[in-house]
Amino acid sequence: MSARTARHLTRFRTFFPLPGTPPAQLTVPEESKDAPPPCIEVIEYDAKEERAAKLKKIEDAFGCRDSGKVAWINIEGLNDVPMFKRMAEHFHIHPLALEDVFHTGQRPKVEDYAGHLFIVTQMVYFDEKRGELHAEQVSIFLGKTTVISIQEEATTDVFDPVRQRILGGNQQIRAQGPDYLAYALLDAVTDHLFPLLEEVGEDLEDIEDRLLTHPTKECLNHLHQIKRMLLLVRRSAWPQRELISALMRDESGIITPQTKVYLRDCYDHLVQVMDIIENYREMAASLMEIYLSAISIRTNEIMRVLTVISSIFIPLTFIAGVYGMNFDKDAGPWSMPELKSPWGYAICWAVMIGIAGGQLFYFWRRGWLKSAEGGAAEPAPLVDEKATKK
């Protein structure tokens, strides 16, 4: 990730069918209508060999079901409904499960259909091109020999480590069945959350340092972006735990006991992710309070300076106002003194300067001018920087 996540937008996307739409109706999402045709990738492997190929049509992957090897069919893109119907017919995919593939923004879940499991998860990553955090739905059909993964877009995914392990000759994954491959895909989605959260932690520390020294609206905007991002990650990670827990309790026989042990490790990772998310959310709330406190302190310091200035000019304004009245020296003994004295103007100024100086000295002795000596535009930090460095 080339830029801090807090400085970019967070993208919430959910696609719902129109009210009254009949069940199993396949509708291409708006954002996928102008996308290129789906990309189809097939990887077949066993303990001895592997084969990877890019296919132009889905019919070329139909032979994978009976090849005797584990077959991973990865489809990127949703704008070819006839192709998906042919695929569903060949692999006996339930129409309702295929409908959920097109209704993106589904909550992570697992459903048991005859002969296969339907798994929905949310893949969260930072889209460098769009400059935003992106949550993409990944649908996985897990059969006895085949794993079909369907993604919304063909630009980015987090499955490259899994591909490298298969094509690089990793015996652990190649000696296992398709259930272990499904676990590897879910584990890749889960593990990819840790780098995102690590950057969130760095952003929060940076914002905290700036809030303690010089709080600005930019800090507040970054903090709001982090809170939105944490909300998006939480929306993906929280139901993911229920998904993994359901796979651990699977009774269909598709998930082997050996794979359930690995799923337990994936569940532990999700617990760590949720702990980190909750800690960061509490930290973000605390930083919001620090920002409000800093702004309150800054306002109080400005008001203190303005109050000092007003206090000085109140008696001066009173004197100037009194002497600004029209008086007649010959009117009587109670008329204004020194109206005709050659030193009257100088005496008046001396008295006003003396009053102002006396007030400033009094304010200084009381310690009311300490925060105003450096100017009101730059508020004092909430912590002592020298003490922090020590």
N, C-alpha and C positions, 0 to 999 in steps of 0.2 A: 504494500500500500504506500503510495508515494506521498500522500498528504494525510493530515490528521483527520480522523473520522468526525471529530466534533465540529469541523468547519464545513461540513457538507450536509446536504439534506438527507432525510430518511424517508424511504418510500414505502407507503402502505398500499397494498393492492389486494383487492378481493373482487372476484367475479361471481355474480349470482345469476341464475336463470331468471328470465322474465316471469312474473306471476302468471299462472295458468299454463305454463309450458308442460307438455306431456313428459312423463318419465323417459329416461334414456335418450333424450333429445341431445344431439351433439351440435354444439355451436362454437365456432372458433372465437376465442377472445379477441377483443378489438385490437389489442396491441400486437397480436400475432397475424392479423390479416395481411399486412404488407410485408411480412417477413419472407425470406427465401424458403424454398422447399425444405422439408425436414432432412436432417443429416442422419444417416443410419450407419452405425458401426457395430460390427460383430467380432467378438473374441471368443474362440473355442479353445479349451485347454483340458488337459488331464495331467497326470503325474509325469508323463514322458514328453509331451509336445504341446505346442500352442500355435494358434493361427489367428491373425487379426486382419480384418478387411473392411474397406468402406464400400457400402452397397448403394446402388442407385434405386432399387425398388425392394419393397419388403418381401416379395415372393422369393428372393434369393436367400432369405434367412429361414425359410420354412423347413429346410432339411436339417436345421440344427437340433430340432426337437428329438429326432431319432438317431443322432450321430453317436450316441454313447458317451459323449464328452459333456462337460459343463459348458453351457453357452450363455454368454452375456450379450444381449442385444440392447444397445443404447440408442435411443431416438431423441434427437434434439430439434424441437419445433412442433407446432400444433396446427398448422394451417393446411393439412391434407386429410380431411375427414374420410374420404373413400379408402385411403390407405389404412387408416386405423380400423375401419370396419372389416377390411379383409384380414388384417392381423388378428383382430378379436375373434373372427370366425375360425381361423385356423388354430389358434392356441386356446380356444374355448374360454374366452374372457367374458365375464358377465356384462351385459349392456349397462347396468347401473354403475359398475366399477369404471367402465370406459367413460361414462358421463362425468364422473368425479374427476377424471383426468383433465377434461376440458373446463370444468368449473374451478379455475385456479383460485388459490387462497384458502384451500381446505385446511382444516385443523389436522395436524399430524394424527394418524390413526392407523389401525390394522383391522382388516375385515377378512373373514374366512369364507371363501367360496369353494365350490366343488373342484378339487384338484389343484387349487392354487391359493396363495395368500395375496391380498391386495394391501400394499403399504403406501401411505402418503406421508411425506416428510417435507420440511421446509429447509432449503439450502440458503444460508445467509452469507453474503460476500459483499465486498466493496467494489462497485462498478467504477473503474477509473475513467471510462469514457463518458459516463453520465455524471460523474462526480457525486454519487449518492450511494447510500447503503441499500442493498437490494435483497429482497427475500423471494426466492424462486421456488415454486412447487416442484417436487420430484416425486413421480409416481413409480412404484416398483411392483411388478408382478412376479411372485416367487412360485415357481413350479418344482416338479421333482427333478428336472434336469436343466431347466432354463430360468434365467433371470432377465426380465425385460424392464429396463429403466427408461422413463420418459421425462424429458425436461422441456421447459417452456421455450428456451432460447438456445442457440448454438454458439453463443459468444464465450461463455465462461462456465466452468464447473469446478468442483473440488475433487474430482475422481482421478486425477492424474497419478497420485501415489499408488492407487489400486491398480491402474493399468501398468505402471512400471513394475510392480511386484509380480504381476501375472506374466508379462512379457520378459521380465528379467530373470525368470527361472526360480522364483521363490517357491520352495517346495511346500512350505506350510499352507499357503493358499491354494496351490495347485493340487495338493493331496486331499483337499476337503471338497465338499459338495456345494451345490448352489446356495444352500442356506448360509454357509460361511461367507460366500461372496456377498449376499445381501447384508450380512452383518458388517462386512468390510466397507460397504457403501454407506451404511448408517454411521459407522464409526468415523469415516472421513468427514461426513457432515457435522458430526459432533465435535471432532477435534479441531475443525476449522474455526470454531467459535473462540478458542483460546487466544489466537493472535489478535482477533478483533477486540476482545476484552482487555488484552494487554495494552493495546493502544488507547483504549478508553481510560485505563488507569493512568497512563502517562498524561493524557489530556487533563484529567481531573487534578493531578498534581501540579501541572502547569497553571491551570486556572486558580488553584488555591494560592500559589505563590503570587500571582498577579492581584488577586483579590485582597491579599494582606498588605500589599504595597501600594497599588494604584487601581482601585476598582473602576471599571468602565462598562459601558453598554455592550461592547464587544464580548467581554467576559460573560455577561448575562446571556447573550445570543448563543455563544458556544455551549453554555451550560444547558440551555433549552434543547439544543441539538443532541447533546449527550443523553438527556433524559428521554427524548424521543427514540434514540437509537437503542437504549437499554430496554425500552418498552417493546420495540420490535424484536429484539433478541429473546426477550422473555416470552413473547407470544409464540416463538418458535421452539424454545427449549422446554418450557413447562409441559406442554402436551407430549413432547418427545419422550419424556420419562414414562408417561403412561403407555406410549407405543412400545418402548423397549420392555416394560414390565409385562405387557400383554404377550409379546413374543416369547418371553421367558416362561410363561404359563401355557404356551401353545400345546394343544392336545391333538392336532391334526396329524402329527407324525412328520410333517415337512421340516420342522426344526429339530435337529438331533440334540441329544443331551450334551455332546461335546461343544456344540455351538452355543448352547444356553449358558455355558460357563463364560464364554467370551462376551455374550450379551450382558452378563452381570457386570463385567468390567466397563462396558459402554455405559451402563446405568450409573456406575460410580462416577464416570466422567461428567455425566449430565448433572449429578448432584453437586459436583464441584462448580460446574458452570452456574447453576442456580444460586449457590452460595456467593459466588463472585458478583453476580448480577445484583442480588439483594444488598450486598455490602456497598456496591457502587451507587445504587439508588439512594441508600441512606447518606452516603457521602455527598451526592449531588444535592440532596435536600439540605444538608448542613451547609454546603457552600452557598446555597440560595439564602439561607439565614445570615451567613457572613456578609454576603453582598448587601442585604438590606441593612444590616448593622453598620457596615462601612458607609453606606449612603446616609444613614441617620447621623453618624458621627460627623461626616463631612458637612451636612446641613447645619448641625449644631455649631460647628466651628465658624461657618460663614455667618450664621445668625449672631454669634458672639462678637465677631468683628463689626458687623453692622450695628449691633447694640452699643458697642463702645463708641463708634463714630456718632451715633445718634445722641448718646449721653453727653458727649463733648459739645455738640452743637445746640443742644436744648438751652443751656443758660446763655450761650452766645447769641442765639436767636432772640431770647427774651430781652437781653440788654439792647441789641440793635433795634428791636421792635419798640421798646420804650423810648429810646432816644430818637426814633423816627417819628414820634408824635409832634404835633405843632404846639410849642410853648411860647409864652411871652414873658420875658425876664422881668418886665416892669409890672406884671399883673399882681405880684404879691410874693411873700416869703416862701410859699409852698410851690413856687414854680420850679421848673427843672434847673438844677445847678450846672454851672460851667458851660452854659450855652454860649456865652460871649467871652469865655476865657481863651486866651491864645493857645493854651496847652490842653484844652478840653478833648480835642480829637485824639491826641497822643495818650492822654490819661485813659480814655475809653478803650483804646487798643491794648494798653498795658494791662488793664483790668481783665479784659477778655482773654488775652494770652496767658495771664497768670492763672485764671480759672481753668483753662484748657490744660496747661502744664500741671497744675495741681491734680486734676482728674486723672491724667495719664500716669502720674507718679503713684497715685492711690491704686489705680487698676494694676499697675506693674507690681506693686508690693503685695497685692492680693493674688497674683499669679494669673490674672485674667487675660494677659496679653501674650502668654507664652506660645500658644498655638497660632496666634496671629502675626508673630514676628516674621515668619517666613512667607507671609501672604496667604490669602484665603483660597487662592486658586488651586493650591497643591495640598491636599489633606495629609495629615500625619499618618504613617503606617500603623496598623493595628498591633504589630509586633516589633521588637527591637531587632533590626537586621544584624547588628554586631553580636548580640547575644545568640541569635540563631546560627551565625557562622561558627561561633565557639562550640 
